[in-house]
Amino acid sequence: MKKFYLKYVLIAFVICSFILPKTIKAETETTANLEKEHLHLYSEAVILVDAESGQILYEKNSKEKLPPASITKIATAIYAIEKGNINDLVTVSENARNVDGTRVYLEAGEKVPLKKLIQGLIINSGNDAGVAIAEHLSGSVEQFAEDFNEFLQQEVGVQNTHFSNPHGLYETEHLTTAEDMAKITQYAIQNQTFRDIFQTSELKWDGETWDTTLINHHEMVRDKEYEGITGGKNGFVQEAGFTLVTTAERENISLIAVTLNSMYSEQSYEDTTALFNYGFEHFETDQVLRNEKYTDGFEHSYLVTEDTSFTKRQGETIEKDVSPSGDLIVKGEDQRIITEVELDQVENKEKNEQMKSEIVTNEDVVNQKREEYHLSIIVPIAVVTGLFVSLLFYFQIRKV
């Protein structure tokens, strides 16, 4: 009876060992999950994201598809920087010169460096610069839209965005979400050229027919009254309302705030300020560093495979445990799972190296034995053959 009982206990243990790692993974949270304060926000959709970890710190309707207006140009700018040569001279077409909306007053036939067009696109929100960029990179705005969307989906990883043009003028299918715009911005600010342009408050502009100083249309970038602002882009068309993307950083955290569809410009800035205040007051970024070593309950050792950022509450003490599946689980004070980090088992590495070494050693031994075996056969055969040939030679001489 005891054997029968033990048999089923063992079966149950094996089943649990397969289920437990999956259960832990299913409970992983993607946000810092602070009991959210109720922020009074005017915008239809907003999101606040840690720029390092990508964790969502606050959101409202962040997956709702809405027209973005000129914050589209963030995506156009990083696409142009990565897919074009910023030193190329771009010839402005009649089509680019005649585009509606905000312009940097390019003239047909004018030759402008691609980098300068990107600056005019972001700082002065030049729609004509956007069309000139699109035609230079893809030959037409229509082809650019296809190439552009493929880039955003495949390389940036957005899921709910479709852009029909490079500038954000309203079209029915030109839509994005606050969440996707945060992803695009997080991707873009990893590029130094983009960051330099994104934070420029003013730029001297010498055009063929327009000499001026471009003043950034984003008030928080231009006025620098809010501590820590590192860049931004604003937008407006009637159908989209006022839209805003802003980045800011202080000692312990870098943030991205996106607001979509405010009725008034002031409301989008008030919402952005409220989001930043909330983020800076409650959160900080921490890291699990590459090659940090951890041990599980069975004394198995693991190494972190790459630097991983995560967001925690200000001053929060965290716990780090190795799961049965071999991942590092980072937990907050209330035992919520903040993030999971991939680990590499040290013993496996050592065993693999040892096995490789043993294989090499075994091959050497086999080769040596093979040589010894060959020698043990070849030498006697050579001796016998030599004696036989000598005897034949001897008898031939005697006959003579």
N, C-alpha and C positions, 0 to 999 in steps of 0.2 A: 504493500500500500504506500509505503514511504517512497519507494522508487517511482511509483506511478505519480505521486504528488510532485516529487522533484522534477520529473520529466516536464510537467506542465509549467512549473515555475521557470525552468530554463527556456521554454518556448516563449513565455510571456516576456522574459528579460530580453531575448533577441528581438522580439517585435518592438519593444519600447526603445531599444537602442537605435532602430531605424527611424522611428517616429519623432523622438525627442529633438534632434537637430532641426528638423523641418518646422516643428512647433515654435522653436526659439526664433527662427528666421521670420516666421509669419508675424511675430509680435514686434518686429523692428519698426521704429517710428522714423519718419523722414524729417520731422521738424523738432525744434527744441520743446515744443508743446507746453509752453508756459500758460498758466491760466490766463487767457487773454483778457486784457483790459478792453472795455468797450470804447473804442475810439469813435468820436463823432466825425465821420468823413463824408464829404460831399460827392466824391467821384463815384461813378457807377461800379467801377472795378479797380482794385488796388492790390499791390503785393509788396512785401518787404522781404528781402533775401540777403543772407550773409554771402558776400561776394566771394569769399574763400571756400566755404563748405558747400554753398548752394542750398543750404537748409532754409525753408520758408519760416519766417518768424511771425508774419502777420499776413492775412489775405482776406479779401472780400470779393466774391464773384471772379476769382482770378482765372478761371477757365472759360469765362464767357467770351464769345467771339464778338469783337467790336472793331470799327474802323480806327486805325491808329493815327491818321494824318501824318505830319512830318517826322514823327519819331521813327518812321520807316527808314529814314536816312541813316540811322545808326547801322542798320543791316547793310544798306548800300555801301556805306563807307568801309566797313570791315571786309566786305566782299571785294571791293575795288583794291584795297590794300593787299589782300592775300592773293587775288587772281590776276592782278595787273602789275605793271612796272610803274612805280610812282614817278619815275623820271621821264616816262614817255610824254611826247608832245601830242596833245589831242586837238584835232581840227574840229571846230564847232560847226554843226550843221544848221541849216535854216530851220529845221524842225526843233532843234534845241533852243535856238534864239527866240522862237515864237511861243514857247510853252507858257501856260497861264501861271498866275500866282507869284510868290516871292522869287526874286531873281538876283543874280549878280551882274546882270546886263552884259552878257556875252554877245559878241557879234558874229554873224555867219562868216566862216573862213578864218576866224581868229584861232591862233594856235596857243594852247594853254597847257602847262605841265599837269599831269594827272593829279599830283599831290595838291596843287593849287585848287583844282576843281573840288577835291575832297574837302579842303578847308572851306571853300565857299559854300559847299553843300551843308556842312555841319554848323559853321559859325553864323552864316547869314541865311541858312535854309534855302539856298538857291535851287529852284526847280530846274532852271536851265542847265546848271552844272550837273544835276542828276541825269538828265536826258543825254547830255554830252558823254558822261561816264558810261551809261548803258550802251550807247551806240558804238563807243570805242571798244568796249569789251566784248560785245556780242553781235554787233552789226545793226541791231534794231532793238527797240524797246520790247517788242513782243518776244524775241529770242532771249533777250536779257531776263525777262520774267521767268521763262522756263529754266534757264541756267541758275538763276538766283534762288528759286524755290527748291531746286534740287540740292543746292549748297546748304540752304538752311535746314532742310530735312536730314540730309545725309551726314553733314559735317558738324552742324551746330546741335541738331537733335530736337528741333521743334516738332510739335505734332498737330497743332491747331492753327497754323499760320499759312495764308496764301496771299502773296503780294503780286499785284498786276502791273505795277510800275515802280520806278526807283525813288519817287519823291513823296508819295502819300496822298496826292490829289484823289478825291473820292471816286471810287469805282465799286460797284455792287459787291464784287467778290474779293475786294482788297480788305482782308480781315486778319486780325491777330488776337491774342489774349494777353492779359497782364503777365501771366506766368511765362509765356513764350518770349515776350519782350525782355523779361528779366534774364532768361537764358541767353538770348542774343547779346545782351549787354555784358553779361558775365563772360561770355566767349570773347567779345570784342576787346574788353579792357585787359586781356592778357597780352595784347599786342601794343608795344611801346609807341609806335607811330600813331596808332589810333588814340591812345591815352593822351599824347601830346596835343593832338587836335581837339579832342573832346573837352579838355580843360582850358583851352585858349579863350580868354575873355575879349581880346580885340586883336585885329591883324590889319596891317597896312595893305591895301589892295590897289595895284596898278593894272588896270585893264585897258583894252584898246580904246574904249570910249568912256570908261568910268574909273576915275581915281578917287579913292576914299579910304576911310578906316572902317573895317567891318567890326561891328559891336555885337557880341554874342547875344542872341535873342532870349537865352535862358537867364532869367533875372538872378537866380542864386549863383550862377557861374559868373555873371557880369558884376554883381555888386559885392560878392564875397562877404556877406553879412552873417551867414550861418557858418559856424566853425566846422571845418573839415571837408567842405565841398571839393570834389575832385573832377567833376565833369557833369555834363547834362545836355539834353536836347528837348525842346518843346515842340508842340504842334497844335494846329487848329485848322479845321474846315467845319463848315456848318453841320454836316452830318455826323461828325466825330466828336464835336465839342472840343474842349481843351484837354490835351494830353501832355504828359510830362514823364521823362525818364531822368533820374538824377543819381549820381554816385557820391558817396561821402565816406571818409574814414577818420577814425581817431585812434588812440593808442592801442586799444584791445580788439577792434573789429572794423571791417570794411563793409559797407551796406549799399544795396541797390534798391531804390524805390521807384515803382511804376504806378502812375495814376491814369485812368482812361475815362473820358467823357465827364468832365466837369462843366457846369453851366457857365462859370466865369473863370477867367484866368487866375484871379486871386485865390479861388477855391482849390485849384490844383496845387498851388504853392503852400497853402495852409495844410492840405492833406499830406504833402511831402514832408513838411516840417514836423507834423504830428507823428508820422511814421518814423522819421529819424530819431526824434526825441524818445519814442518808445524803444527803439532798437538800442540806442546808446545807453539808456538807463537800465535796461534789463539783461543784456546779453554780452558775451565776449567769445572770441574764437580761441580754441586750443588746438593742439596737434598731437597726433601719434606719429613719431618719427621713424623713418626707414631704419631697419636693422635693430630696433629696440627688441629685447628678448623677453619672452613670457613663458610661464610654465603652467601646465594644467594639473588637475588633481592626481594624475598618474605619473607625475614627474617627467612628462614629455615636454621638450623645449621647442619653442617656436620663435621665428623672426618675422617682423613686419616687412612686407615686400616693398612698400612705397610710402612716402609722407602722405598723411591723411588729415585734413582739417575737419573739425567739428565745432558746433556751436553749443555753448552751455550757458546757464544762467550766471549772472554776475556773481563771482566769488563762490560758486558752487563746487563742492567736493565731489569728485567722480570716482567710480569704481571700474576696474578693468578685469574681466574674467575671460578665460578661454572656454568656448563652448565645446560640447562633444563633437561637433562637426569640424573643429579646428579653426574657428574664426574668433577674433578678439571682439568681445561685446563690451561697449562703453556705456555705462549706466549712470544716471543722475542720482541725486539724493533720495528721490522717491521711487527708486528702482525702475524708472522708465528707461527704455533702451534708446539711447541717443543715436548711436550708429554702430555698424559692424565693420570690422577691418579685416581684410584678407591676410592670413598668416602662412608662413612656409615652415613645415616641421623640420627642425634642425637634424633630428635623428635620421630622417629620410635622406637629407642631403649627405650626411656622413655615411650612411649605409650605401647610397648610390656611388659615392666616391670610393668607398671600400670595395664595392662590387666591381667597379671599373678597374681598380688597382689589382684585385684578385684575378680578373679576366686577363689583364695584361700579363700578370705574373704567371698565370696558368698557361697562357700562350707561349711565353718564354720557355717554360718548363717543357711543354709539348714539343716546341721547336728543337730544344736542346736534345731531348730524348730521340726525336726523329733523326737528328744529325748523328747521334751516337749509334742509333740502329743502322743507319746507312753505312757508317764507318765499319760497324761490326760485320756487315755483309760484304761490303765492297773490298775491304782490305784482304780478307781470305781469298775472295775470288780473284783479285789481282795477283796475289802470291801464287795461287794454283795455276792461273793462266800463264804467268811468267815462267814457272817451272816447266809447264807443258811445252811452251814455245822453245825454251832452252833445250829440252830433251829432243824435240823434233830437229832442231838445228844441229845437235850433237850427232844424232843418227845420220843425218844427211852428210855430215862431214866424214863419218866413218865409211859410208858407202863409197865415197869418192876415194 
